[in-house]
């Protein structure tokens, strides 16, 4: 027989910890807003132009929270609104009656309103905290939207029109060598796309599950090719020679996606080579057998040549700022070229655009170094002196004690250069 007293105590402890999490989120918001004010006041006193005050602060907050720079910007905007304009929502969060996400939803839905209207929405939503009991995410969102539309329907409609300009498509890894392809579309277009795929699934009748029919139809209509035919694109495949040639089972890596099983990687290589219907190409790169690091390259040019930039992008996989998983958009000099930083793989870092621009703010310092085994490291120091570290991802695999094909070739290349 279960001890119901102990179970009740466990439930109470879980509830208490949830309230503590909400209170901690409120305290983080207060401290973030205070840091924002202090930084801007200090920079104003130092004569920094108003447009440049607070540059890089969102990324600094993201690093402190072990989060991506994109979310750092959201945390900063959330804190400003919550602390400066929405005291009732802040109080409800501190009391544990709102989670951080539900408070974020209220702030987000009020973002298009004037400060005065936002304060009205804040009071109507959260001044009476008992009214928040039992409301889930969708109910909170619906109530906030309804009040925002009642207060300023034109602002809500204007935001909806502007939102159409943010339509986009992105991809992210899924388990088992699959991917999620997500499209952000205006509501009529999104509904029309989904309805068309459902119609095709309803009328197909070839025995495939409807989900597979919808997925295959999407691929066929976007690429113009049958779903089973390879698409003519180049895929970077980082693979060890032991896996490709020796039957080893160490995984390979596709930059921007992540590790894939050895059997899948070899299948991709063979499929690209054997299938005459496909113009797909695979760039095969080889890891150091001990560390998994890729071999270095260098250039005397100020801008990174295309081959070296591609090498750095494959080595780093995603933005090298800690906790940022954004795709690489810029190949950046860790030590600026103007300050004598060389255009080399060692001094090069793959960055997203936002992180590259944030690095230019006063007080930020970036450095890089190699281990003896070739592993590439990068350190970021923020204006407050906090240090954060990242390491380029190695190709997953088991260490060996023999030199890889590329390691031998690189050693010969170094010997030739030294002799020259």
N, C-alpha and C positions, 0 to 999 in steps of 0.2 A: 504494500500500500504506500502510495506516494505521500510525502510530507507536504501538505498543502501550505503550511506556515512558511516553510523554506521557499516553496515556489512563489508564494506571494511576496516574500522578501526580495527574491530575484527580480520579479516584475517591477517592484517599487524602485529597485536600484537602477534598472534599465531606464525607467521614466525619469529618475533623478539625473542620470547622466545625459539624457536628451535635453533636459532643461539647462544643464550646465553647458552643453554644446551651443545652445541658443544664446545663453548669456555671454559665452566666449566670443561668438560671432558679433554680438553687439559691441563688446569691448574692442574687438579688432576694428570695427567700423569707426569707433570714436578715435582710436589711436591713429588710424589711417588719415582721417580728416585733420587731426592735429598735426601730423607730419606734413600733410599737404600745405597747411597754413604756415607752419614754421619754415618750410623750404621756400615758399614763395616770398615770405617776408625777408628772409635772409638774402635771397637773390635780388629782391627789389632794393635792399640797402646797398648791395654790391653794384648796382647800376645795370643789372641784366634787363634787356628789353622785355616788356610785358609778354610779348608773343613767345618768348623763349623760356619764361619762368616755369619751373616744374617739368622741364623736358627730361625724359628718362625715369621719372618717378614711378610711373605705372610698372615699368619693368623691374625696378628695385623692389616694389611691393610684391610682385610676382615671385621674385627670387626668395624673398623672406618667407613667403607662404608655400614654397616648393610648387609653384604653379606656372602655367605658360604666360608669356607677356600679354596675350590677348585677354586672358582672364584677369590679369593684373589691372588692365584698363577698366574692366567691368567692376572689379573690387573698388577701384578708386572712385569711379562715378557713383557707384552705390553708396559709398561712405559719405561723399559730399552731399548727396541728396538726403540721405537718411539723417545725418547729424544736423545739417543746416536748415532743412526745410520740412522734415517729416518726424517731429518728436513723438507722436503717438505710435507710429510704426516702430520706431526705435524702442520705445518703452515696452511694446508688446513682444518684440524680439528678446529684449533683456529679461522679461518675465517668463519666457519659454512658451508663450502662446502662439508665436509664429516661428517657423523654422527660417533659417537664412534664405532658403530658396523661395519660400512664400513671401518673405519681406522683399526679396529681389523682384518677384512678380509684381507686387504693388508699386514699387519704384519704377519698374519698366513701363507699366501701363499708364503711369502718370507723367512720363517723360515729355510728352508733347504739350503739356499744359503750362500755363503761366505759373509763377511761384505762388500767387494768391490762390489759384484754383487747385494747385497741388496740395496746398495746406488744407483746403476744404475737403478734398478727397481723403487726405490723411486722417482728418478728424472723423469723417463719416465711416471710414473703414475700421479704425482702430481705437477711437477714443473710448468706446465701451468694450473693454477687452472680452467680456463674457460673450459678446456676439461672434467672436472668432472660434469658439468651441465647436468642434465637429466639422469644420469646413476644410475640405481637401484642396489640392492644387487647382483643380478646374473651377471649383466654386469661388475661390479667392480671385482667380483670374477673371471670371465672368463678372463678379461684382465690381471689381476695379474698372473693367472695360465699360460697364454700364454707367457708372458714376462719371467716368471721364467723358463719355459721349454726351451725357446730360449737361455737364458743365461747359464743354466747348466742342460741339459736333464738328465744326470746321477744322479744328486742329487735328482731330482724330482722322477725318477724311484726308486731310493733307498728308498725314503720316502714312496712310494706306497707299496714297499715290506715290510717295517717295520710296516706299518699300519695294515697288515694282522694279526700281532701278537696281536693287540689290539681288536680283535673281542670279543664281549661279549653280554650279555643279561641283561636287567634290567627291573624293574617293578615300576610303580608309580600310585598313585590314580587317578581315573577319577570320574566325577560326578555320582550320583545315584547308589552308591555301585558297580561301575564297576572299571576296572583297564586297564591301558595301559601296554602291554608287548612289549618291543622294543628290536630288535636284530640288532647289528652292525655287518655286514657281508661283506666279500669281494664282489665286484660287481657281478661276475658271480654267486656266490652262492645266493646272495640276489635276483637277477632277477629270478633264477631257482625256489626258494621257492615261490615267488609271482606268477610265471607262473603256477606252479603246483596247487596252490590254485584256481587260476582263471579257470583252466581246469576243476577242480572238480565242481565249481559253474556253469560252462557252460553246464555240462552234467548231473547235479543232477535231475532237473525236478520234485521235490517233493513239489513245491509251496513256499518254503522259499526264502526270498530275497537273492541275491547273496552274500551280505556282511555277512549274518548269516551263509550261507553255508561255506564260506571261514574261518570264525572264528571257527565254529564247526569242520571243517576238521583239522585245525591247532591243536586244543585241542586233537582230536582223534589220530592224528599221533604222537604227542609228548608224550601223556600219555599212549597210547595203549588201551584206554577205550572209550566207547561211551560218547559223550559230556554231556549227561543228567545224567550219573552215577557219584556220588561223588567220588573224588579222595582220596585215603587213606593217608591223611597227618594230622598232628596236627596243629590246629589253636588256638592261644591264643585269648580268648574273655574276655575283661574286662567289667563286667556288674554288675549293682546293683541288690541286692536281690529284691528290689521293682519292677524292670523291669522283672526279671526272674520269680518271684513267685507271685507278687501282681498285675500284669496287668498294671503297670506304663508305661508311654510312653517315659521315659528318654532314650536317645540313649545309645548304648554300644560303645566300641572302640576296633578295631583290631590293635594291635601294628604294626607300619610300614605302616598302611593304613590310619587309622583315624576313625572318628565317623561313625556308621552305624545306621539306624533306629531301634527302639525297635522291630518292627515286623520282620525285617530281622534277627536280632540277635536271637530272639526266634525261628524263623523258622530254623536257623542253628542248634540250640540245639536239637530241635525235630527231624530234619532230620537225624542228627548223631545218635540219640538214636533209631529211628524207622526203618531206612533203613538198612536191613541186608546185602545189597550188598556193604556197605561202611564200611571201617575200620577207618574212620576219628574219631579223638578225639578232644574234646574241653576242654581246660583248663579254667575253669571259676574262675575268680578272682573278689573280691567284693570291692567296694569303700567305703570310709568313707562317711556317709550320708550327712555331712555338707560340707566337703572340697573336696571330690572326691579323697583324697589321699589313697594310698595302705598302708597296715600295714607293719611295719618295721621287719627286720630279722637281725641277726648278727652271726658272726663266729670268732673264735680265729685263724683261719688259715691265712697264709700270702696271698695265692691266694684265690680268691672268689670261694667258693664251687659252684657246678653247679646250685643248687637250688637258692642260693642267687643271683648269676649272672643272672639267668633267671628272678628272681623277679625284679632286677634293670633294666634289658632290657625292661620288660613289663611296669614298672613305667615310665621310661624316654622316651620310644617310639622311638626316634631318638637321634643322638648325642647331648649331652647337651651343647656343645659350642653354644653360641648365633648365630642365623642365619644359622647354619649348619644343613641341613636336611639329612645328610648322614646316612646310616644304622649303627647301633652299631656293632663294631667289637671287642672292648676291654672294659672290666670292670675295671675302673681305681680308684685308691685311690686318692681322692682330696688332702688330706695331705699324702704324700708318706709314705709307710709302714716303710721305713728306718728312717724316721723322727718321728716315733711314731704314725702314722696314723692307726686307727683300721680298721679291715675288717668288716665293718658294712654297712647296707643300707644307713645310714646317711652320712658316708664318701665315699660311693661308687657313681660313676658316669658312665653312659654309654657313651662311646666315639667312634668315628671312629678312625682308626689307625693314620691318619695324625694329628688329633687334640691331640691325646694322646702323640705323639712324640713331637709336637710343645710345649706342656706344659713343657717338660723337658728343654727347652732353658732357659738360665739365665734371670732373671728378671720377669718371669711369676709366678703368685701366684693364687692358687685356694682355695676356702673355700666353705663350705656348712653349712646349718642350717635348722632346722625344725620349722615351726610354731606350736603353741599349737594344731592346728587341724590336724597336720601330713603332711601338704604341704611341699614338699622338694624344697629348694632353693639352687642355686649355683652362686657364684660370681667369675669372672675372672678379674684379674688385669694384664695389659700388661706391658712390660718394660718401657713404657713412663708414666705409672701411670693411664692410662684410665681404668675405671671400667665398666664391662658389667655384666648383670644379666640375669639369666634364671630360670624359674620355671617349675618343672615337670608337664606335662599336666594332669589335673584331668579328670576323667570320666565325660562327659557332663551329666547334670541332674539337677533336682530341689532340693535345700536343704530341708532336713527334720529335725525333732527334736526328732527322735527316733534312737536308736542304731541299726546298721546293724548286721546281723548274725556274720560276721567276727569280728566286733568291740566287741561284747559280748564275743566271743571266745578268742580274744586277751586279754581282761580285765581279764578273768579267768586265762589265761596263766601267766600274770604278777603277779596275786595274788598268784598263785602256786609257782612261782619263788621266790617271796619275802618271802613266808612262809618257803621255803627251805633254 
